[in-house]
């Protein structure tokens, strides 16, 4: 905010004040003494000195002495003085003008400095509110430029360095950086010293460039473009630059901490993944290696049935390895955003039946209770079948052999809800959300192999469909996983022969 202009009286105003004092003296001289006229002139001199300073006050004093001598001191209407005592009066009037004018000037300067400090403090306080909103360096850059342009009524740019340390050119209203101006700003950043107009460094430029940051971590340059002849406000601008510098430094440190935390999490995830996957790979590979060694060197007592069992073991462990690798690939695709959901209208019972068929060998001794309403769902059949396979596989692994599974499906307004329930131990308290995290294995993980990827993949696929998935422990025991998929649009019209 530019400083308000202080009204100042000039020489003509001092003349007018003396004329008014003279007219007033003509009115009061009839009832009062000459000393009262002298006091009236002194009051006039004091007012002019207070308002205008020493120069106009001295002019008012000289004019007052002249008017007093000419109009009121005998002999009147001449500038001669017969009584030397009036010389002391005239000297006192001139001394009063000199003294009061000087004091008024100092008081006015002090008042102006106090006003400047108040404006500076208010500007810094309001800038603190702007910076308290936080955000990254780009967000701070935008807000600071808008605030300072409004507050200072002059073009302002916040110049940030790129990865190579060079300042990035930037244009705002009234502030255009050419190559020379950008070079001066870069000099200020490189030398950690103000440059440009009003400084001792490269003063022949249009802008004032104040570096921000410290010697080890420069964060940018605050550029101001004052109008020619505008009063210098460098202390305020430097204080503003310091405050913006601290905000940008905090943003940089926050970003570095976030990056360090991400790197630590990635490293932890990588270590956990390697540990989990290596364990899950070692077991089937050990089984396959042992079975193939026995087949290569069967021994004299080996039978055909033994060989068949070894081949079956190899096949099962190979399928287990294939599932683990597929889960890893699917999770990678989900995290990289490469999964494209290709929806088509599919009956609910068809997608459930396809998943059950894939698990037929594992469901031989398991009764499955189906309660599915007739409903069509827009979904990607391949992806959703993968979800059902993973959920059913978990239910089989973590529930007692021979226990029943329940699959229910119902249509609700705007969505279809599908739930798979087992009769195992259920989830531990607080695990209902964590089971969908990558590599998380709950309290029952020791009962069955797995890398903790299946339900994480399920959540990614369901969310890609715009749905939700949740886990819960049933009151009577057992775990339930519920999928809710949105239904938008109208299913295709089917002829009587095509209808299920």
BELDAWO-V27664 format. One line per field, one symbol per residue. psi: psi as a letter, one per 20 degrees, with the letter a starting at -180 (. if undefined). Layout:
psi = ???
//
This chain:
psi = pqqqppppqaghhhggghghhgghhhhihhhrrhhhgghghhggggggghhiagfhghghgghggggggghipppqkrjqohoihihhgghhgghgggghggghgggggghghggghgggggghghhhgghiibrahgggggggggghghgilqpqpopqqahjipqpqqprojopoahgghhghhggghjlqqrapjriolikrhrpooqqaahhmpiapopqmqqpjqqpkhgghhgghgghghghgggghgghgghhhggggggggggggggghhghhgghhgggggghghhhmhrhjprhhghghghggggghghgggggghgggggggghijipponqqppqghghghgghhhkghijgjopoopnpqoqqporohgghhhghggghgghhhkqqpiqqqpoqpqprojrpppppprkbiaqqpiihhhijqpjppahjhihqrqjkhghggggggghhijaqpqqqpqhjqrqppppopqoqapqqpqrhhhq.
//
